[in-house]
């Protein structure tokens, strides 16, 4: 006797989305969007030039005391903090979309940085981190010799 299974199209859609997320993670090291990002992690802009990497993130409402920045393994930057909820006695909330609570975002840079020269500036709710590349990571011009 054959057992018949009814195929759930919605379950198939989620299964395919999970498969695609796994493939993106395998190819690029991390998924495009993670649950931490959706819930409480700030979005990052990361770029580089010949001398340094640059990371910017919007952290409105935070103070210097509630932001923590760490560099590990010479190229992994972690920005963490804690957003306190707004306390409004007798409030009747209609919408509460801004995330609160602890958050943490890490990014692995493609080369080592000089940890002693990293600088961070927090101005108008925007955190800007400059991470100078280590001498070993900077491009070098190689002289070509004639034989």
The first five atom37 places (N, CA, C, CB, O) and aatype in JSON, in Angstrom:
{
  "aatype": [20, 20, 20, 20, 20, 20, 20, 20, 20, 20, 20, 20, 20, 20, 20, 20, 20, 20, 20, 20, 20, 20, 20, 20, 20, 20, 20, 20, 20, 20, 20, 20, 20, 20, 20, 20, 20, 20, 20, 20, 20, 20, 20, 20, 20, 20, 20, 20, 20, 20, 20, 20, 20, 20, 20, 20, 20, 20, 20, 20, 20, 20, 20, 20, 20, 20, 20, 20, 20, 20, 20, 20, 20, 20, 20, 20, 20, 20, 20, 20, 20, 20, 20, 20, 20, 20, 20, 20, 20, 20, 20, 20, 20, 20, 20, 20, 20, 20, 20, 20, 20, 20, 20, 20, 20, 20, 20, 20, 20, 20, 20, 20, 20, 20, 20, 20, 20, 20, 20, 20, 20, 20, 20, 20, 20, 20, 20, 20, 20, 20, 20, 20, 20, 20, 20, 20, 20, 20, 20, 20, 20, 20, 20, 20, 20, 20, 20],
  "atom_mask": [
    [1, 1, 1, 1, 1],
    [1, 1, 1, 1, 1],
    [1, 1, 1, 1, 1],
    [1, 1, 1, 1, 1],
    [1, 1, 1, 1, 1],
    [1, 1, 1, 1, 1],
    [1, 1, 1, 1, 1],
    [1, 1, 1, 1, 1],
    [1, 1, 1, 1, 1],
    [1, 1, 1, 1, 1],
    [1, 1, 1, 1, 1],
    [1, 1, 1, 1, 1],
    [1, 1, 1, 1, 1],
    [1, 1, 1, 1, 1],
    [1, 1, 1, 1, 1],
    [1, 1, 1, 1, 1],
    [1, 1, 1, 1, 1],
    [1, 1, 1, 1, 1],
    [1, 1, 1, 1, 1],
    [1, 1, 1, 1, 1],
    [1, 1, 1, 1, 1],
    [1, 1, 1, 1, 1],
    [1, 1, 1, 1, 1],
    [1, 1, 1, 1, 1],
    [1, 1, 1, 1, 1],
    [1, 1, 1, 1, 1],
    [1, 1, 1, 1, 1],
    [1, 1, 1, 1, 1],
    [1, 1, 1, 1, 1],
    [1, 1, 1, 1, 1],
    [1, 1, 1, 1, 1],
    [1, 1, 1, 1, 1],
    [1, 1, 1, 1, 1],
    [1, 1, 1, 1, 1],
    [1, 1, 1, 1, 1],
    [1, 1, 1, 1, 1],
    [1, 1, 1, 1, 1],
    [1, 1, 1, 1, 1],
    [1, 1, 1, 1, 1],
    [1, 1, 1, 1, 1],
    [1, 1, 1, 1, 1],
    [1, 1, 1, 1, 1],
    [1, 1, 1, 1, 1],
    [1, 1, 1, 1, 1],
    [1, 1, 1, 1, 1],
    [1, 1, 1, 1, 1],
    [1, 1, 1, 1, 1],
    [1, 1, 1, 1, 1],
    [1, 1, 1, 1, 1],
    [1, 1, 1, 1, 1],
    [1, 1, 1, 1, 1],
    [1, 1, 1, 1, 1],
    [1, 1, 1, 1, 1],
    [1, 1, 1, 1, 1],
    [1, 1, 1, 1, 1],
    [1, 1, 1, 1, 1],
    [1, 1, 1, 1, 1],
    [1, 1, 1, 1, 1],
    [1, 1, 1, 1, 1],
    [1, 1, 1, 1, 1],
    [1, 1, 1, 1, 1],
    [1, 1, 1, 1, 1],
    [1, 1, 1, 1, 1],
    [1, 1, 1, 1, 1],
    [1, 1, 1, 1, 1],
    [1, 1, 1, 1, 1],
    [1, 1, 1, 1, 1],
    [1, 1, 1, 1, 1],
    [1, 1, 1, 1, 1],
    [1, 1, 1, 1, 1],
    [1, 1, 1, 1, 1],
    [1, 1, 1, 1, 1],
    [1, 1, 1, 1, 1],
    [1, 1, 1, 1, 1],
    [1, 1, 1, 1, 1],
    [1, 1, 1, 1, 1],
    [1, 1, 1, 1, 1],
    [1, 1, 1, 1, 1],
    [1, 1, 1, 1, 1],
    [1, 1, 1, 1, 1],
    [1, 1, 1, 1, 1],
    [1, 1, 1, 1, 1],
    [1, 1, 1, 1, 1],
    [1, 1, 1, 1, 1],
    [1, 1, 1, 1, 1],
    [1, 1, 1, 1, 1],
    [1, 1, 1, 1, 1],
    [1, 1, 1, 1, 1],
    [1, 1, 1, 1, 1],
    [1, 1, 1, 1, 1],
    [1, 1, 1, 1, 1],
    [1, 1, 1, 1, 1],
    [1, 1, 1, 1, 1],
    [1, 1, 1, 1, 1],
    [1, 1, 1, 1, 1],
    [1, 1, 1, 1, 1],
    [1, 1, 1, 1, 1],
    [1, 1, 1, 1, 1],
    [1, 1, 1, 1, 1],
    [1, 1, 1, 1, 1],
    [1, 1, 1, 1, 1],
    [1, 1, 1, 1, 1],
    [1, 1, 1, 1, 1],
    [1, 1, 1, 1, 1],
    [1, 1, 1, 1, 1],
    [1, 1, 1, 1, 1],
    [1, 1, 1, 1, 1],
    [1, 1, 1, 1, 1],
    [1, 1, 1, 1, 1],
    [1, 1, 1, 1, 1],
    [1, 1, 1, 1, 1],
    [1, 1, 1, 1, 1],
    [1, 1, 1, 1, 1],
    [1, 1, 1, 1, 1],
    [1, 1, 1, 1, 1],
    [1, 1, 1, 1, 1],
    [1, 1, 1, 1, 1],
    [1, 1, 1, 1, 1],
    [1, 1, 1, 1, 1],
    [1, 1, 1, 1, 1],
    [1, 1, 1, 1, 1],
    [1, 1, 1, 1, 1],
    [1, 1, 1, 1, 1],
    [1, 1, 1, 1, 1],
    [1, 1, 1, 1, 1],
    [1, 1, 1, 1, 1],
    [1, 1, 1, 1, 1],
    [1, 1, 1, 1, 1],
    [1, 1, 1, 1, 1],
    [1, 1, 1, 1, 1],
    [1, 1, 1, 1, 1],
    [1, 1, 1, 1, 1],
    [1, 1, 1, 1, 1],
    [1, 1, 1, 1, 1],
    [1, 1, 1, 1, 1],
    [1, 1, 1, 1, 1],
    [1, 1, 1, 1, 1],
    [1, 1, 1, 1, 1],
    [1, 1, 1, 1, 1],
    [1, 1, 1, 1, 1],
    [1, 1, 1, 1, 1],
    [1, 1, 1, 1, 1],
    [1, 1, 1, 1, 1],
    [1, 1, 1, 1, 1],
    [1, 1, 1, 1, 1],
    [1, 1, 1, 1, 1],
    [1, 1, 1, 1, 1]
  ],
  "atom_positions": [
    [[0.83, -1.16, 0.0], [0.0, 0.0, 0.0], [0.89, 1.25, 0.0], [-0.95, -0.01, 1.21], [1.85, 1.32, 0.77]],
    [[0.59, 2.21, -0.83], [1.34, 3.46, -0.91], [0.76, 4.48, 0.06], [1.33, 4.01, -2.34], [-0.46, 4.6, 0.21]],
    [[1.65, 5.2, 0.69], [1.22, 6.3, 1.55], [1.3, 7.58, 0.75], [2.1, 6.38, 2.85], [2.33, 7.87, 0.14]],
    [[0.24, 8.33, 0.75], [0.21, 9.58, 0.0], [0.5, 10.75, 0.94], [-1.16, 9.77, -0.71], [-0.06, 10.84, 2.04]],
    [[1.38, 11.63, 0.49], [1.71, 12.82, 1.26], [1.25, 14.03, 0.46], [3.23, 12.9, 1.57], [1.46, 14.12, -0.75]],
    [[0.64, 14.92, 1.14], [0.22, 16.15, 0.5], [1.35, 17.16, 0.61], [-1.1, 16.7, 1.13], [1.84, 17.42, 1.7]],
    [[1.76, 17.74, -0.51], [2.86, 18.7, -0.54], [2.34, 20.09, -0.18], [3.54, 18.71, -1.94], [1.4, 20.6, -0.8]],
    [[2.96, 20.69, 0.83], [2.58, 22.02, 1.27], [3.43, 23.04, 0.5], [2.77, 22.18, 2.81], [4.64, 23.1, 0.71]],
    [[2.82, 23.85, -0.38], [3.61, 24.8, -1.18], [4.33, 25.84, -0.33], [2.72, 25.49, -2.18], [5.43, 26.28, -0.7]],
    [[3.75, 26.25, 0.78], [4.4, 27.24, 1.63], [5.64, 26.65, 2.3], [3.42, 27.76, 2.7], [6.67, 27.31, 2.41]],
    [[5.54, 25.41, 2.73], [6.69, 24.74, 3.33], [7.81, 24.59, 2.3], [6.3, 23.35, 3.89], [8.98, 24.75, 2.63]],
    [[7.44, 24.3, 1.06], [8.43, 24.17, 0.0], [9.13, 25.51, -0.25], [7.77, 23.67, -1.3], [10.33, 25.55, -0.51]],
    [[8.38, 26.6, -0.17], [8.97, 27.93, -0.36], [9.99, 28.23, 0.73], [7.86, 29.0, -0.36], [11.08, 28.71, 0.44]],
    [[9.64, 27.96, 1.99], [10.58, 28.19, 3.09], [11.8, 27.28, 2.99], [9.88, 27.97, 4.43], [12.91, 27.7, 3.3]],
    [[11.58, 26.05, 2.56], [12.69, 25.12, 2.39], [13.66, 25.65, 1.33], [12.18, 23.71, 2.01], [14.87, 25.58, 1.5]],
    [[13.12, 26.18, 0.24], [13.97, 26.73, -0.82], [14.7, 27.98, -0.33], [13.12, 27.06, -2.07], [15.88, 28.16, -0.66]],
    [[14.03, 28.83, 0.44], [14.68, 30.03, 0.99], [15.82, 29.63, 1.92], [13.66, 30.91, 1.74], [16.89, 30.25, 1.88]],
    [[15.62, 28.62, 2.75], [16.69, 28.14, 3.63], [17.85, 27.57, 2.84], [16.15, 27.08, 4.6], [19.01, 27.77, 3.2]],
    [[17.55, 26.86, 1.76], [18.6, 26.3, 0.92], [19.43, 27.43, 0.29], [18.0, 25.4, -0.17], [20.65, 27.35, 0.25]],
    [[18.75, 28.47, -0.19], [19.46, 29.6, -0.8], [20.31, 30.32, 0.24], [18.46, 30.59, -1.44], [21.45, 30.7, -0.06]],
    [[19.79, 30.51, 1.45], [20.55, 31.16, 2.52], [21.8, 30.34, 2.84], [19.69, 31.33, 3.79], [22.88, 30.9, 3.03]],
    [[21.66, 29.03, 2.91], [22.81, 28.16, 3.18], [23.85, 28.27, 2.08], [22.37, 26.7, 3.33], [25.05, 28.3, 2.35]],
    [[23.4, 28.35, 0.84], [24.33, 28.46, -0.29], [25.06, 29.8, -0.26], [23.57, 28.29, -1.62], [26.27, 29.84, -0.5]],
    [[24.35, 30.88, 0.03], [24.99, 32.19, 0.14], [26.0, 32.18, 1.27], [23.92, 33.31, 0.38], [27.11, 32.71, 1.12]],
    [[25.65, 31.59, 2.41], [26.58, 31.5, 3.54], [27.82, 30.7, 3.17], [25.9, 30.86, 4.75], [28.93, 31.07, 3.54]],
    [[27.63, 29.62, 2.43], [28.76, 28.8, 2.02], [29.67, 29.58, 1.08], [28.27, 27.51, 1.34], [30.9, 29.51, 1.21]],
    [[29.09, 30.31, 0.14], [29.88, 31.03, -0.85], [30.55, 32.29, -0.3], [29.02, 31.41, -2.02], [31.69, 32.59, -0.66]],
    [[29.87, 33.01, 0.56], [30.37, 34.31, 1.02], [30.72, 34.35, 2.5], [29.35, 35.36, 0.73], [31.08, 35.41, 3.01]],
    [[30.62, 33.24, 3.18], [31.04, 33.2, 4.57], [29.97, 33.58, 5.57], [32.19, 34.07, 4.76], [30.07, 33.22, 6.74]],
    [[28.97, 34.29, 5.14], [27.9, 34.7, 6.05], [26.69, 35.05, 5.2], [28.33, 35.9, 6.95], [26.83, 35.51, 4.07]],
    [[25.54, 34.83, 5.73], [24.32, 35.12, 4.99], [24.12, 36.6, 4.74], [23.13, 34.57, 5.72], [24.78, 37.44, 5.37]],
    [[23.22, 36.91, 3.83], [22.93, 38.31, 3.54], [22.27, 38.99, 4.72], [22.05, 38.42, 2.3], [22.65, 40.1, 5.1]],
    [[21.29, 38.34, 5.29], [20.6, 38.9, 6.44], [20.48, 37.83, 7.5], [19.2, 39.45, 6.05], [20.14, 36.68, 7.2]],
    [[20.77, 38.19, 8.71], [20.69, 37.23, 9.81], [19.63, 37.7, 10.79], [22.07, 37.05, 10.51], [19.28, 38.88, 10.79]],
    [[19.11, 36.81, 11.61], [18.1, 37.24, 12.58], [18.59, 38.35, 13.5], [17.67, 36.06, 13.41], [17.81, 39.23, 13.87]],
    [[19.9, 38.33, 13.86], [20.41, 39.4, 14.73], [20.29, 40.76, 14.06], [21.87, 39.12, 15.11], [19.97, 41.75, 14.71]],
    [[20.54, 40.8, 12.74], [20.45, 42.07, 12.03], [19.02, 42.57, 12.02], [20.98, 41.93, 10.59], [18.77, 43.76, 12.2]],
    [[18.08, 41.67, 11.81], [16.69, 42.06, 11.71], [16.17, 42.57, 13.05], [15.84, 40.89, 11.23], [15.34, 43.48, 13.09]],
    [[16.64, 41.99, 14.14], [16.11, 42.34, 15.44], [16.81, 43.56, 16.03], [16.22, 41.17, 16.38], [16.14, 44.53, 16.39]],
    [[18.14, 43.53, 16.15], [18.77, 44.6, 16.91], [20.11, 45.05, 16.38], [18.93, 44.17, 18.29], [20.7, 45.96, 16.96]],
    [[20.62, 44.49, 15.33], [21.95, 44.85, 14.86], [21.93, 46.02, 13.91], [22.6, 43.68, 14.2], [21.1, 46.08, 13.01]],
    [[22.84, 46.96, 14.11], [22.9, 48.1, 13.19], [23.48, 47.68, 11.84], [23.74, 49.24, 13.79], [24.31, 46.77, 11.77]],
    [[23.05, 48.34, 10.79], [23.58, 48.09, 9.46], [24.9, 48.82, 9.32], [22.57, 48.53, 8.36], [25.08, 49.91, 9.87]],
    [[25.83, 48.22, 8.58], [27.18, 48.77, 8.45], [27.49, 49.14, 7.01], [28.21, 47.77, 8.96], [27.04, 48.47, 6.08]],
    [[28.25, 50.19, 6.83], [28.93, 50.48, 5.57], [30.41, 50.2, 5.82], [28.69, 51.98, 5.08], [30.98, 50.71, 6.78]],
    [[31.02, 49.4, 4.95], [32.44, 49.05, 5.09], [33.1, 49.24, 3.74], [32.61, 47.57, 5.6], [32.62, 48.73, 2.73]],
    [[34.21, 49.99, 3.72], [34.96, 50.18, 2.48], [36.43, 50.35, 2.82], [34.43, 51.4, 1.68], [36.81, 50.42, 3.99]],
    [[37.26, 50.41, 1.78], [38.7, 50.55, 1.99], [39.31, 51.41, 0.9], [39.38, 49.18, 2.03], [38.74, 51.6, -0.17]],
    [[40.5, 51.92, 1.21], [41.37, 52.52, 0.2], [42.74, 51.87, 0.39], [41.44, 54.11, 0.33], [42.84, 50.85, 1.07]],
    [[43.78, 52.43, -0.18], [45.11, 51.82, -0.08], [45.66, 51.81, 1.35], [46.08, 52.55, -0.98], [46.54, 51.01, 1.67]],
    [[45.14, 52.69, 2.2], [45.73, 52.87, 3.52], [44.92, 52.3, 4.69], [45.94, 54.3, 3.76], [45.49, 51.94, 5.72]],
    [[43.6, 52.22, 4.53], [42.77, 51.85, 5.68], [41.44, 51.25, 5.25], [42.53, 53.06, 6.57], [41.03, 51.33, 4.09]],
    [[40.78, 50.63, 6.24], [39.39, 50.21, 6.11], [38.56, 51.22, 6.89], [39.17, 48.74, 6.64], [39.04, 51.82, 7.86]],
    [[37.32, 51.41, 6.46], [36.43, 52.36, 7.11], [35.1, 51.68, 7.37], [36.25, 53.64, 6.24], [34.56, 50.98, 6.51]],
    [[34.57, 51.88, 8.57], [33.29, 51.31, 8.95], [32.43, 52.43, 9.51], [33.45, 50.13, 9.98], [32.87, 53.19, 10.38]],
    [[31.2, 52.54, 9.02], [30.25, 53.52, 9.54], [28.95, 52.82, 9.87], [30.02, 54.67, 8.52], [28.52, 51.91, 9.17]],
    [[28.33, 53.27, 10.95], [27.02, 52.74, 11.32], [26.23, 53.82, 12.06], [27.16, 51.48, 12.2], [26.8, 54.63, 12.78]],
    [[24.94, 53.81, 11.86], [24.06, 54.75, 12.55], [23.66, 54.16, 13.89], [22.8, 55.07, 11.69], [23.16, 53.04, 13.97]],
    [[23.88, 54.93, 14.95], [23.53, 54.5, 16.3], [22.77, 55.62, 17.02], [24.8, 54.09, 17.1], [23.23, 56.11, 18.05]],
    [[21.63, 56.02, 16.48], [20.9, 57.13, 17.09], [20.44, 56.79, 18.5], [19.7, 57.51, 16.24], [20.03, 55.67, 18.8]],
    [[20.53, 57.79, 19.36], [20.06, 57.62, 20.72], [21.06, 56.98, 21.67], [18.84, 56.82, 20.72], [20.82, 56.93, 22.87]],
    [[22.19, 56.49, 21.15], [23.19, 55.9, 22.02], [24.18, 56.96, 22.48], [23.92, 54.75, 21.31], [24.27, 58.04, 21.88]],
    [[24.91, 56.66, 23.53], [25.95, 57.55, 24.04], [27.27, 56.8, 24.0], [25.62, 58.05, 25.48], [27.31, 55.59, 23.81]],
    [[28.36, 57.53, 24.18], [29.68, 56.9, 24.21], [29.75, 55.79, 25.26], [30.76, 57.94, 24.49], [30.43, 54.79, 25.06]],
    [[29.04, 55.98, 26.36], [29.08, 55.0, 27.45], [28.35, 53.7, 27.1], [28.47, 55.6, 28.7], [28.59, 52.68, 27.73]],
    [[27.49, 53.73, 26.11], [26.71, 52.53, 25.77], [27.23, 51.83, 24.52], [25.26, 52.9, 25.58], [26.6, 50.89, 24.03]],
    [[28.38, 52.28, 23.98], [28.96, 51.68, 22.77], [30.28, 51.03, 23.14], [29.17, 52.75, 21.65], [31.09, 51.6, 23.87]],
    [[30.51, 49.82, 22.62], [31.76, 49.1, 22.85], [32.3, 48.64, 21.5], [31.55, 47.89, 23.83], [31.56, 48.06, 20.7]],
    [[33.57, 48.89, 21.25], [34.21, 48.48, 19.99], [35.42, 47.62, 20.34], [34.63, 49.73, 19.13], [36.25, 48.01, 21.16]],
    [[35.51, 46.45, 19.72], [36.67, 45.58, 19.95], [37.21, 45.09, 18.61], [36.29, 44.37, 20.85], [36.49, 44.97, 17.63]],
    [[38.52, 44.83, 18.62], [39.2, 44.27, 17.45], [39.9, 43.0, 17.91], [40.22, 45.29, 16.81], [40.71, 43.03, 18.83]],
    [[39.58, 41.89, 17.27], [40.21, 40.62, 17.62], [40.81, 39.99, 16.37], [39.2, 39.66, 18.27], [40.39, 40.26, 15.25]],
    [[41.79, 39.15, 16.6], [42.46, 38.41, 15.53], [43.03, 39.32, 14.45], [41.5, 37.43, 14.9], [43.3, 38.87, 13.33]],
    [[43.21, 40.59, 14.76], [43.84, 41.52, 13.84], [42.97, 42.02, 12.71], [45.0, 40.9, 13.27], [43.36, 42.93, 11.98]],
    [[41.76, 41.43, 12.55], [40.91, 41.9, 11.46], [39.41, 41.71, 11.71], [41.28, 41.2, 10.2], [38.62, 41.9, 10.79]],
    [[39.01, 41.34, 12.92], [37.58, 41.18, 13.2], [37.12, 42.29, 14.13], [37.29, 39.79, 13.82], [37.49, 42.35, 15.3]],
    [[36.3, 43.18, 13.58], [35.77, 44.31, 14.32], [34.39, 43.96, 14.85], [35.72, 45.59, 13.43], [33.54, 43.44, 14.11]],
    [[34.17, 44.24, 16.12], [32.85, 44.02, 16.72], [32.38, 45.33, 17.34], [32.88, 42.88, 17.78], [33.09, 45.95, 18.13]],
    [[31.18, 45.73, 16.98], [30.53, 46.91, 17.55], [29.33, 46.41, 18.34], [30.11, 47.97, 16.43], [28.46, 45.74, 17.79]],
    [[29.3, 46.73, 19.62], [28.17, 46.3, 20.43], [27.7, 47.46, 21.29], [28.55, 45.08, 21.32], [28.41, 48.45, 21.47]],
    [[26.52, 47.32, 21.8], [25.97, 48.37, 22.63], [24.66, 47.95, 23.25], [25.77, 49.62, 21.82], [24.27, 46.79, 23.19]],
    [[24.01, 48.91, 23.85], [22.75, 48.64, 24.53], [21.83, 49.83, 24.35], [22.98, 48.33, 26.04], [22.13, 50.94, 24.8]],
    [[20.71, 49.6, 23.69], [19.69, 50.64, 23.52], [18.66, 50.48, 24.63], [19.01, 50.55, 22.1], [18.0, 49.45, 24.75]],
    [[18.54, 51.5, 25.43], [17.57, 51.47, 26.52], [16.18, 51.79, 25.96], [17.96, 52.48, 27.65], [16.04, 52.67, 25.12]],
    [[15.16, 51.08, 26.42], [13.8, 51.39, 25.95], [13.34, 52.74, 26.49], [12.82, 50.28, 26.38], [13.75, 53.17, 27.57]],
    [[12.5, 53.39, 25.74], [11.93, 54.66, 26.16], [10.85, 54.36, 27.2], [11.34, 55.47, 24.94], [9.92, 53.6, 26.95]],
    [[10.99, 54.97, 28.35], [10.02, 54.78, 29.43], [9.02, 55.92, 29.38], [10.72, 54.7, 30.83], [9.36, 57.07, 29.65]],
    [[7.79, 55.61, 29.04], [6.74, 56.61, 29.01], [5.58, 56.1, 29.86], [6.27, 56.92, 27.52], [4.77, 55.29, 29.4]],
    [[5.5, 56.57, 31.11], [4.41, 56.1, 31.97], [3.06, 56.45, 31.35], [4.54, 56.72, 33.38], [2.88, 57.51, 30.76]],
    [[2.14, 55.56, 31.51], [0.76, 55.71, 31.03], [0.65, 55.84, 29.51], [0.12, 56.92, 31.67], [-0.37, 56.31, 29.0]],
    [[1.69, 55.41, 28.78], [1.63, 55.48, 27.32], [0.77, 54.36, 26.77], [3.04, 55.41, 26.71], [0.77, 53.25, 27.29]],
    [[0.05, 54.66, 25.72], [-0.66, 53.65, 24.95], [0.05, 53.58, 23.61], [-2.22, 53.98, 24.78], [-0.13, 54.44, 22.75]],
    [[0.86, 52.54, 23.44], [1.68, 52.42, 22.23], [0.83, 52.0, 21.04], [2.83, 51.41, 22.46], [0.01, 51.08, 21.15]],
    [[1.03, 52.66, 19.92], [0.38, 52.27, 18.67], [1.36, 51.54, 17.76], [-0.19, 53.5, 17.96], [0.97, 50.71, 16.94]],
    [[2.61, 51.87, 17.92], [3.65, 51.22, 17.12], [4.96, 51.36, 17.87], [3.75, 51.84, 15.67], [5.27, 52.44, 18.39]],
    [[5.71, 50.29, 17.94], [7.01, 50.33, 18.61], [7.97, 49.49, 17.77], [6.92, 49.8, 20.1], [8.12, 48.29, 18.01]],
    [[8.6, 50.12, 16.79], [9.43, 49.41, 15.82], [10.93, 49.56, 16.08], [9.13, 49.91, 14.44], [11.72, 48.73, 15.63]],
    [[11.32, 50.58, 16.8], [12.74, 50.79, 17.05], [13.24, 49.74, 18.02], [13.01, 52.21, 17.6], [12.67, 49.55, 19.09]],
    [[14.32, 49.04, 17.64], [14.81, 47.97, 18.51], [15.43, 48.52, 19.78], [15.83, 47.12, 17.76], [16.02, 49.6, 19.8]],
    [[15.29, 47.75, 20.86], [15.92, 48.1, 22.13], [16.67, 46.87, 22.63], [14.86, 48.58, 23.17], [16.49, 45.76, 22.14]],
    [[17.51, 47.11, 23.62], [18.27, 46.01, 24.21], [19.67, 45.94, 23.65], [17.56, 44.7, 23.98], [20.11, 46.78, 22.87]],
    [[20.36, 44.9, 24.07], [21.76, 44.71, 23.66], [21.83, 44.27, 22.2], [22.46, 43.68, 24.56], [20.97, 43.53, 21.72]],
    [[22.87, 44.73, 21.51], [23.12, 44.32, 20.13], [24.61, 44.12, 19.95], [22.56, 45.36, 19.12], [25.42, 44.62, 20.73]],
    [[24.95, 43.4, 18.9], [26.36, 43.19, 18.55], [26.45, 42.88, 17.07], [26.99, 42.04, 19.4], [25.7, 42.05, 16.56]],
    [[27.37, 43.54, 16.39], [27.63, 43.27, 14.98], [29.12, 43.08, 14.81], [27.11, 44.43, 14.07], [29.92, 43.86, 15.34]],
    [[29.5, 42.06, 14.08], [30.9, 41.79, 13.79], [31.11, 41.75, 12.3], [31.37, 40.46, 14.43], [30.24, 41.32, 11.54]],
    [[32.27, 42.22, 11.89], [32.64, 42.15, 10.48], [34.11, 41.74, 10.42], [32.4, 43.53, 9.75], [34.95, 42.27, 11.15]],
    [[34.4, 40.78, 9.55], [35.77, 40.35, 9.34], [36.31, 41.1, 8.14], [35.87, 38.81, 9.14], [35.79, 40.98, 7.03]],
    [[37.35, 41.86, 8.35], [37.97, 42.65, 7.28], [38.88, 41.74, 6.46], [38.76, 43.85, 7.85], [39.4, 40.76, 6.99]],
    [[39.08, 42.06, 5.17], [39.85, 41.17, 4.31], [41.35, 41.17, 4.54], [39.59, 41.52, 2.91], [42.07, 40.41, 3.89]],
    [[41.86, 42.01, 5.44], [43.3, 42.04, 5.72], [43.51, 42.49, 7.16], [44.05, 42.98, 4.72], [42.6, 43.02, 7.79]],
    [[44.72, 42.28, 7.66], [45.06, 42.7, 9.02], [45.13, 44.21, 9.12], [46.38, 42.07, 9.46], [45.47, 44.89, 8.15]],
    [[44.81, 44.73, 10.31], [44.9, 46.17, 10.54], [45.88, 46.44, 11.67], [43.51, 46.77, 10.87], [46.21, 45.55, 12.45]],
    [[46.34, 47.68, 11.74], [47.25, 48.1, 12.8], [46.4, 48.52, 14.01], [48.19, 49.28, 12.33], [45.9, 49.64, 14.06]],
    [[46.25, 47.62, 14.96], [45.35, 47.83, 16.1], [45.69, 49.07, 16.91], [45.37, 46.62, 17.0], [44.8, 49.69, 17.48]],
    [[46.96, 49.44, 16.96], [47.38, 50.6, 17.75], [46.96, 51.93, 17.12], [48.87, 50.59, 17.94], [46.98, 52.96, 17.8]],
    [[46.58, 51.92, 15.86], [46.23, 53.16, 15.17], [44.74, 53.28, 14.83], [47.03, 53.28, 13.9], [44.34, 54.22, 14.15]],
    [[43.92, 52.33, 15.31], [42.48, 52.38, 15.04], [41.89, 53.59, 15.76], [41.78, 51.06, 15.5], [42.21, 53.85, 16.92]],
    [[41.02, 54.31, 15.06], [40.35, 55.47, 15.65], [38.85, 55.35, 15.45], [40.87, 56.79, 15.02], [38.39, 54.85, 14.42]],
    [[38.08, 55.8, 16.43], [36.63, 55.79, 16.34], [36.11, 57.16, 16.75], [36.01, 54.67, 17.22], [36.54, 57.73, 17.75]],
    [[35.17, 57.68, 15.97], [34.56, 58.98, 16.24], [33.04, 58.78, 16.23], [35.01, 60.07, 15.2], [32.5, 58.13, 15.33]],
    [[32.36, 59.33, 17.24], [30.91, 59.25, 17.33], [30.37, 60.66, 17.28], [30.45, 58.51, 18.62], [30.57, 61.45, 18.2]],
    [[29.67, 60.98, 16.19], [29.18, 62.35, 15.99], [27.79, 62.32, 15.38], [30.15, 63.15, 15.08], [27.56, 61.64, 14.38]],
    [[26.87, 63.04, 15.98], [25.49, 63.14, 15.5], [24.85, 61.77, 15.29], [25.45, 63.92, 14.21], [24.11, 61.57, 14.33]],
    [[25.14, 60.83, 16.18], [24.53, 59.51, 16.09], [25.16, 58.57, 15.09], [23.12, 59.65, 15.77], [24.65, 57.47, 14.86]],
    [[26.28, 58.98, 14.47], [26.96, 58.13, 13.49], [28.34, 57.76, 14.04], [27.1, 58.86, 12.11], [29.13, 58.63, 14.41]],
    [[28.61, 56.46, 14.09], [29.91, 55.96, 14.52], [30.77, 55.73, 13.28], [29.77, 54.65, 15.36], [30.36, 55.03, 12.36]],
    [[31.96, 56.33, 13.27], [32.91, 56.17, 12.16], [34.19, 55.59, 12.72], [33.17, 57.54, 11.44], [34.83, 56.18, 13.59]],
    [[34.57, 54.42, 12.2], [35.78, 53.74, 12.66], [36.76, 53.68, 11.5], [35.46, 52.3, 13.19], [36.42, 53.24, 10.4]],
    [[37.99, 54.14, 11.75], [39.07, 54.08, 10.76], [40.08, 53.06, 11.25], [39.74, 55.48, 10.54], [40.6, 53.16, 12.36]],
    [[40.35, 52.06, 10.4], [41.25, 50.97, 10.77], [42.4, 50.92, 9.77], [40.49, 49.6, 10.8], [42.28, 50.29, 8.72]],
    [[43.53, 51.58, 10.09], [44.67, 51.58, 9.16], [45.16, 50.16, 8.91], [45.81, 52.45, 9.72], [45.25, 49.34, 9.83]],
    [[45.48, 49.89, 7.66], [45.99, 48.56, 7.3], [47.38, 48.37, 7.88], [46.01, 48.38, 5.76], [48.15, 49.31, 8.01]],
    [[47.68, 47.12, 8.24], [49.04, 46.82, 8.69], [49.96, 46.96, 7.49], [49.14, 45.38, 9.32], [49.53, 46.86, 6.34]],
    [[51.23, 47.2, 7.75], [52.19, 47.37, 6.66], [52.19, 46.16, 5.73], [53.61, 47.6, 7.21], [52.35, 46.31, 4.52]],
    [[52.0, 44.97, 6.28], [51.99, 43.75, 5.46], [50.8, 43.71, 4.52], [51.98, 42.51, 6.35], [50.86, 43.06, 3.47]],
    [[49.72, 44.4, 4.86], [48.51, 44.37, 4.05], [48.47, 45.46, 2.98], [47.3, 44.5, 4.92], [47.65, 45.4, 2.06]],
    [[49.35, 46.46, 3.09], [49.32, 47.56, 2.13], [49.92, 47.13, 0.79], [50.08, 48.77, 2.68], [50.87, 46.34, 0.76]],
    [[49.37, 47.64, -0.31], [49.94, 47.3, -1.61], [51.36, 47.84, -1.76], [49.05, 47.84, -2.74], [51.67, 48.93, -1.28]],
    [[52.19, 47.07, -2.41], [53.57, 47.49, -2.65], [53.84, 47.48, -4.15], [54.57, 46.57, -1.9], [53.37, 46.61, -4.88]],
    [[54.61, 48.44, -4.57], [55.03, 48.46, -5.96], [56.3, 47.62, -6.07], [55.28, 49.94, -6.47], [57.25, 47.81, -5.31]],
    [[56.3, 46.71, -7.01], [57.43, 45.81, -7.21], [58.21, 46.27, -8.44], [56.96, 44.33, -7.36], [57.65, 46.41, -9.53]],
    [[59.48, 46.52, -8.24], [60.33, 46.93, -9.37], [60.63, 45.71, -10.24], [61.66, 47.58, -8.86], [60.96, 44.64, -9.75]],
    [[60.5, 45.9, -11.53], [60.79, 44.83, -12.49], [62.19, 45.05, -13.02], [59.74, 44.8, -13.65], [62.54, 46.15, -13.46]],
    [[62.99, 44.0, -12.99], [64.38, 44.09, -13.45], [64.51, 43.48, -14.84], [65.34, 43.4, -12.47], [63.79, 42.54, -15.2]],
    [[65.4, 44.01, -15.57], [65.7, 43.47, -16.9], [66.82, 42.44, -16.76], [66.11, 44.61, -17.89], [67.73, 42.63, -15.95]],
    [[66.76, 41.38, -17.53], [67.8, 40.34, -17.47], [68.67, 40.42, -18.7], [67.18, 38.93, -17.35], [69.61, 39.63, -18.84]]
  ]
}
